[in-house]
């Protein structure tokens, strides 16, 4: 990382220079610009922010190590983009694309070949997607949620600075998108269903409340499994907490079904399979 990034007042000059580079590169390299002007403009603005912060326009879809020599490879246009265009039809951030670029195909959600059984124990999902309109991975994640009929709240971190700062606090200072936060209400799950959701690779467990009764076998078995796996869990006895009992009834159509788990999770740049797994789809 440079010790002398350009002064902020040079922003207009930097933006003009980067815009010329982005527009000219396809002319000299033989590739094309993404035909979606919103994607191009969004990435240009990220390159400007990178230059103001680090002194160089680093690819928005790759992590900066802080070593200028190592990071030289990810200065836009990065050294990987030609091979990515040859292989995938576009570079990682989809700023530069090939002759046969098809947006419908490029943004199609990707999952593995083997279907993952849905976790029927998930009663409610509340999903928030922190994203940018230009981000290739954000579009794929939203497309996947829409294909599964999952409603979600979308927050554009390019327009919401508080949201951008939240994402940075979660991801070590990076504006990594999509970052997806979800609250799941899970009722009477099997241990296999709990394992499938809570042991999703790279998922962050923000909080876990388990509503239970002392006498319920299923509750006790679930608590023991969670403790054995080292998950931090707050136990709530609905026979001693009338307000907790009311919440459980509200979630479960009037029944005091236990165990009921109230789970808050977070995923950053998840694969399609991991997103499906974490949300119990």
SULFENDA-V993093 format. One line per field, one symbol per residue. ss: DSSP state (2 for helix, 1 for strand, 0 for the rest). phi: phi as a letter, one per 40 degrees, with the letter a starting at -180 (. if undefined). psi: psi as a letter, one per 20 degrees, with the letter a starting at -180 (. if undefined). A space follows every 10 residues. Layout:
BEGIN
ss: ???
phi: ???
psi: ???
END
This chain:
BEGIN
ss: 0000000222 2222222222 2222222220 0110002222 2222222222 2222000100 0000000222 2222100000 2222222201 0000011000 0022220000 0000000000 0111111111 1000022222 2222222000 0111110000 2222222222 0000000011 1111111000 2222222200 0001111111 1100002222 2222222200 0001111000 0222222222 2000000001 1111111100 0222222220 0
phi: .ccbcccccc dccccccccc ccccddccbg cbcdcccccc cccdcccccc cccbgaccdc bbcccgcdcc cdcbcccccc cccccccbga cdcgcbbccb cbdccccccb bcccccdccc cccabbbbbc abcccdcccc ccccccccfc cacbbcccbb cccccccccc bggcccbcbb babbbbbfcc cccccdccbc dgcbccaabb cabcccdccc ccdccccccg ccbbcbcccb bdcccccccc cbfgcccbcb bbbbbabbfc cdcccccccg c
psi: pqimqqqhij ggggggghgg gghhghhiii aqqpiohhgg gghghhhghg ghgiiqnqpi jqpphiohgh ihhjppprii hghhghgijq rgikgprahk pohgghjppp rrhpqppqoi iohqpoppop aqiipghggg ghhgghhjko qqppooihin hhgghgghhh kkiqmpqqpp pqppopplqr hhgggggikp pjqpogqopo prqhioghgg hggggghhij pppppooiii nhhghggghh hkliqmpqqp popprpqplq rgghggghik .
END
